[in-house]
Amino acid sequence: MNSMTGFGRASFSVGGKAYSVEITSVNQKGLALGFYAPGEWNAASVERLLAPLFKKHLSRGKVNVYIKSEAAEKKSADFEIDPATVKAVFDKMLAVGNACSEADLRRDPQALLYAIDYCARHGNAQSPLIVGDGEEAAALLAGTTAALEAFVAMRRTEGEHLKKDLRERIGNLKKIAAEIEAVSAGTVGHYREKLLARLQTLGIENIDPADERVIREVTIFADRCDISEERTRLASHLQQFEATMEEGDCGRKLDFICQEMLRELNTMGSKANNLEITRLVVEGKNEQERLREQVQNVE
């Protein structure tokens, strides 16, 4: 059993440049992958290269993969200004301004500034690197694989903690189911006693419990409040839940079993006609809800 939340990180280098890969994930019904690459890399080619690797190892969760240039991170924290570059940009701005007519400048000076800024930032930029089958692809795959191994290991460790908690909650539900069974065993007899007592308060004395009318009324009540089938199905769901926890990608199946548990508990509550059973059903539904919330974290 694996959790859907996790984190993994690894470093790699290409052509003397250092990079890092960070993988994070949160809960989601299906598998959603997001890839974020440095500006000098073509993001679509990165996704084409890495997506099959993640789909092979993961089945659920919203997974984000961040590929970062460590040089860019350092540069953003501690940068230098090249006076020659600043002067060159300023000279080009003057040249563009001189080339434009006064009418152009008056009509839309802001657009001119945007154009100058864009040219300064992108005029000499190279096309983004397409990651294919070369050195970049091999290094990126190796780094991502290492980060993915750490990521999967963390999800597996978190999954073991989830499994422990789920087992405790299943144990609590089993205890509640056993109490419901014990209480329900005396429901019909208790109803028969209440029925005879009610008849006596109405002035009908010496009613024989074996009277056909009494037996018929008790039989109808017993049939209406019988929850033996629901108890049997609930016990089966609890066993299935425990067995499913030992499977691989079991989150969706566990979620379905949780829904079936709730269905049986609701039916028991509506049929029981017994305050103690009603109380136990409410307690069981609370425990089932805690179980269901934890299952949302399972891959």
C-alpha positions as CSV (number, residue, x, y, z in Angstrom):
1,M,0.0,0.0,0.0
2,N,1.3,3.4,-1.0
3,S,0.3,6.9,0.0
4,M,-0.5,9.5,-2.6
5,T,1.7,12.1,-1.0
6,G,5.4,12.1,-1.3
7,F,8.6,14.0,-2.1
8,G,11.8,13.1,-4.0
9,R,14.9,15.1,-5.1
10,A,18.1,14.3,-7.0
11,S,20.8,16.3,-8.9
12,F,22.4,15.8,-12.2
13,S,24.7,17.7,-14.6
14,V,24.7,18.3,-18.4
15,G,27.7,19.9,-20.2
16,G,29.1,21.2,-16.9
17,K,25.9,22.7,-15.8
18,A,24.2,21.6,-12.6
19,Y,20.5,20.8,-12.4
20,S,18.1,19.3,-9.8
21,V,14.8,17.4,-10.1
22,E,12.1,17.7,-7.4
23,I,9.0,15.6,-7.4
24,T,6.0,16.3,-5.2
25,S,2.5,14.9,-5.1
26,V,-0.9,15.4,-3.4
27,N,-4.2,13.5,-3.5
28,Q,-6.2,13.1,-6.7
29,K,-8.6,10.4,-8.0
30,G,-6.6,9.8,-11.1
31,L,-3.0,10.4,-12.2
32,A,-2.2,14.0,-13.3
33,L,1.4,14.9,-14.3
34,G,2.9,18.4,-14.5
35,F,6.4,19.1,-15.8
36,Y,8.3,22.3,-15.3
37,A,11.6,22.8,-17.1
38,P,14.2,25.6,-17.2
39,G,13.5,28.3,-19.8
40,E,16.3,27.1,-22.0
41,W,14.7,23.6,-22.4
42,N,11.7,22.7,-24.4
43,A,9.0,21.7,-21.9
44,A,7.0,19.6,-24.3
45,S,10.1,17.4,-25.2
46,V,10.8,17.0,-21.4
47,E,7.2,15.8,-20.8
48,R,7.4,13.3,-23.8
49,L,10.6,11.9,-22.4
50,L,9.6,11.6,-18.7
51,A,5.8,10.9,-18.7
52,P,6.1,7.2,-19.6
53,L,8.5,6.7,-16.7
54,F,6.0,8.1,-14.2
55,K,3.0,6.3,-15.7
56,K,4.9,3.0,-15.3
57,H,5.4,3.5,-11.5
58,L,2.4,5.6,-10.4
59,S,-1.4,5.2,-10.8
60,R,-3.0,8.0,-8.7
61,G,-2.1,11.5,-7.4
62,K,-1.4,15.0,-8.7
63,V,2.4,14.8,-9.4
64,N,4.5,17.8,-10.2
65,V,8.1,17.5,-11.5
66,Y,10.3,20.6,-11.2
67,I,13.6,20.6,-13.1
68,K,15.7,23.5,-12.0
69,S,19.0,25.0,-13.1
70,E,21.1,25.5,-10.0
71,A,23.1,28.1,-11.7
72,A,20.0,30.1,-12.4
73,E,19.0,29.9,-8.7
74,K,22.3,31.2,-7.6
75,K,22.3,33.9,-10.2
76,S,18.9,35.1,-9.0
77,A,20.2,35.4,-5.4
78,D,23.5,37.0,-6.3
79,F,23.7,38.8,-9.6
80,E,26.0,41.3,-11.2
81,I,25.2,44.1,-13.6
82,D,27.4,44.4,-16.7
83,P,27.8,48.2,-17.5
84,A,28.7,47.4,-21.1
85,T,25.4,45.5,-21.6
86,V,23.4,48.3,-20.0
87,K,25.0,50.9,-22.3
88,A,24.4,48.8,-25.4
89,V,20.7,48.5,-24.5
90,F,20.5,52.2,-23.7
91,D,22.1,53.1,-27.1
92,K,19.6,50.8,-28.9
93,M,16.8,52.5,-27.1
94,L,18.1,55.9,-28.2
95,A,18.4,54.7,-31.8
96,V,14.8,53.4,-31.8
97,G,13.6,56.6,-30.3
98,N,15.4,58.6,-33.0
99,A,14.0,56.4,-35.7
100,C,10.4,56.9,-34.5
101,S,8.5,60.1,-35.4
102,E,7.3,62.4,-32.7
103,A,3.7,61.3,-33.7
104,D,4.5,57.7,-33.0
105,L,5.9,58.4,-29.6
106,R,2.9,60.6,-28.6
107,R,0.4,58.0,-29.9
108,D,1.6,55.1,-27.8
109,P,4.9,55.6,-25.9
110,Q,4.1,52.6,-23.6
111,A,4.0,50.2,-26.5
112,L,7.5,51.4,-27.6
113,L,8.9,50.8,-24.1
114,Y,7.4,47.2,-24.2
115,A,9.0,46.6,-27.5
116,I,12.4,47.8,-26.4
117,D,12.2,45.7,-23.2
118,Y,11.2,42.6,-25.2
119,C,14.1,43.0,-27.6
120,A,16.5,43.6,-24.7
121,R,15.4,40.4,-23.0
122,H,14.8,38.1,-26.0
123,G,16.6,39.6,-29.0
124,N,19.6,37.3,-28.7
125,A,17.9,34.4,-27.0
126,Q,18.4,30.9,-28.4
127,S,15.6,28.6,-29.2
128,P,14.7,26.3,-26.3
129,L,16.7,23.0,-26.2
130,I,14.6,20.0,-27.4
131,V,15.5,17.1,-25.2
132,G,15.7,14.0,-27.4
133,D,18.1,11.0,-27.3
134,G,21.4,12.8,-26.7
135,E,23.5,13.6,-23.6
136,E,20.8,15.8,-22.1
137,A,18.1,13.1,-22.3
138,A,20.3,10.5,-20.7
139,A,21.3,12.8,-17.8
140,L,17.8,14.0,-17.3
141,L,16.5,10.4,-17.2
142,A,19.1,9.3,-14.7
143,G,18.5,12.2,-12.4
144,T,14.7,11.8,-12.6
145,T,14.9,8.1,-12.0
146,A,16.9,8.7,-8.8
147,A,14.4,11.3,-7.6
148,L,11.5,9.0,-8.5
149,E,13.1,6.2,-6.4
150,A,13.3,8.4,-3.4
151,F,9.7,9.7,-4.1
152,V,8.3,6.2,-4.4
153,A,10.1,5.0,-1.2
154,M,8.6,7.9,0.8
155,R,5.1,7.1,-0.5
156,R,5.6,3.5,0.5
157,T,6.7,4.5,4.0
158,E,3.7,6.8,4.3
159,G,1.5,3.9,3.1
160,E,2.7,1.7,5.9
161,H,1.6,4.3,8.4
162,L,-1.8,4.5,6.6
163,K,-2.2,0.8,6.7
164,K,-1.6,0.7,10.5
165,D,-4.2,3.4,11.0
166,L,-6.7,1.6,8.7
167,R,-6.3,-1.7,10.6
168,E,-7.1,0.0,13.9
169,R,-10.3,1.5,12.4
170,I,-11.3,-1.8,10.9
171,G,-10.8,-3.3,14.3
172,N,-13.1,-0.7,15.8
173,L,-15.8,-1.4,13.2
174,K,-15.6,-5.1,13.9
175,K,-16.2,-4.4,17.6
176,I,-19.2,-2.3,16.8
177,A,-20.5,-5.0,14.4
178,A,-20.2,-7.6,17.2
179,E,-22.0,-5.3,19.7
180,I,-24.8,-4.8,17.1
181,E,-25.1,-8.6,16.7
182,A,-25.3,-9.1,20.4
183,V,-28.0,-6.4,20.9
184,S,-30.1,-7.5,17.9
185,A,-30.4,-11.0,19.3
186,G,-32.8,-9.8,22.0
187,T,-34.7,-7.3,19.9
188,V,-37.7,-9.6,19.1
189,G,-38.0,-10.9,22.6
190,H,-38.0,-7.4,24.0
191,Y,-40.6,-6.4,21.5
192,R,-42.9,-9.3,22.6
193,E,-42.6,-8.2,26.2
194,K,-43.5,-4.6,25.3
195,L,-46.4,-5.8,23.2
196,L,-47.9,-7.9,26.1
197,A,-47.3,-5.0,28.6
198,R,-49.1,-2.6,26.2
199,L,-52.1,-4.9,25.9
200,Q,-52.3,-5.2,29.7
201,T,-52.3,-1.4,30.1
202,L,-55.3,-1.4,27.7
203,G,-57.2,-3.7,30.0
204,I,-56.6,-6.9,28.1
205,E,-55.6,-9.3,30.8
206,N,-54.2,-12.9,30.7
207,I,-53.0,-12.6,27.1
208,D,-51.4,-15.9,26.1
209,P,-47.9,-15.3,24.5
210,A,-48.8,-18.2,22.3
211,D,-51.9,-16.5,21.0
212,E,-52.0,-16.6,17.2
213,R,-52.6,-12.8,17.0
214,V,-49.6,-12.1,19.2
215,I,-47.4,-14.5,17.3
216,R,-48.5,-12.9,14.0
217,E,-47.7,-9.4,15.2
218,V,-44.3,-10.5,16.6
219,T,-43.5,-12.3,13.4
220,I,-44.3,-9.2,11.3
221,F,-42.1,-7.1,13.6
222,A,-39.3,-9.6,13.5
223,D,-39.3,-9.7,9.7
224,R,-39.4,-5.9,9.4
225,C,-36.5,-5.3,11.8
226,D,-34.3,-8.3,10.8
227,I,-30.8,-7.0,10.0
228,S,-29.1,-10.4,9.7
229,E,-28.4,-10.0,6.0
230,E,-26.9,-6.5,6.5
231,R,-24.7,-7.8,9.4
232,T,-23.5,-10.6,7.2
233,R,-22.7,-8.3,4.3
234,L,-20.9,-5.8,6.6
235,A,-18.8,-8.6,8.0
236,S,-17.9,-9.6,4.4
237,H,-17.0,-6.0,3.5
238,L,-14.7,-5.8,6.6
239,Q,-12.9,-8.9,5.5
240,Q,-12.6,-7.7,1.9
241,F,-11.1,-4.4,3.1
242,E,-8.4,-6.2,5.1
243,A,-7.5,-8.4,2.2
244,T,-7.5,-5.5,-0.3
245,M,-5.0,-3.6,1.8
246,E,-2.4,-6.2,0.9
247,E,-2.8,-5.5,-2.8
248,G,-0.9,-3.0,-4.9
249,D,-2.9,0.0,-6.2
250,C,-5.9,-0.5,-3.9
251,G,-7.1,3.0,-3.2
252,R,-10.1,3.0,-5.6
253,K,-11.2,-0.5,-4.5
254,L,-11.0,0.5,-0.8
255,D,-13.0,3.6,-1.5
256,F,-15.8,1.4,-3.1
257,I,-15.8,-1.0,-0.1
258,C,-16.1,2.0,2.3
259,Q,-19.3,3.1,0.4
260,E,-20.7,-0.4,0.7
261,M,-20.1,-0.4,4.4
262,L,-22.0,2.8,4.8
263,R,-24.9,1.4,2.8
264,E,-25.2,-1.6,5.2
265,L,-24.9,0.6,8.3
266,N,-27.6,3.0,7.0
267,T,-30.0,0.1,6.3
268,M,-29.4,-1.3,9.8
269,G,-30.2,2.0,11.3
270,S,-33.5,2.3,9.4
271,K,-34.6,-1.2,10.1
272,A,-33.4,-1.9,13.7
273,N,-36.2,-0.3,15.7
274,N,-33.9,-0.4,18.7
275,L,-32.3,2.6,20.4
276,E,-29.1,0.8,21.4
277,I,-28.6,-0.5,17.8
278,T,-29.3,3.1,16.5
279,R,-26.6,4.4,18.9
280,L,-24.1,1.7,17.7
281,V,-24.9,2.4,14.0
282,V,-24.2,6.2,14.6
283,E,-20.9,5.2,16.2
284,G,-20.1,2.9,13.3
285,K,-20.9,5.6,10.7
286,N,-18.5,8.0,12.5
287,E,-15.8,5.3,12.4
288,Q,-16.5,4.5,8.7
289,E,-16.2,8.2,7.8
290,R,-12.8,8.4,9.5
291,L,-11.8,5.3,7.5
292,R,-13.1,6.8,4.3
293,E,-11.1,10.0,4.8
294,Q,-7.9,8.0,5.3
295,V,-8.6,5.9,2.2
296,Q,-8.6,9.1,0.1
297,N,-4.8,9.2,0.8
298,V,-4.2,5.7,-0.6
299,E,-2.8,5.3,-4.1
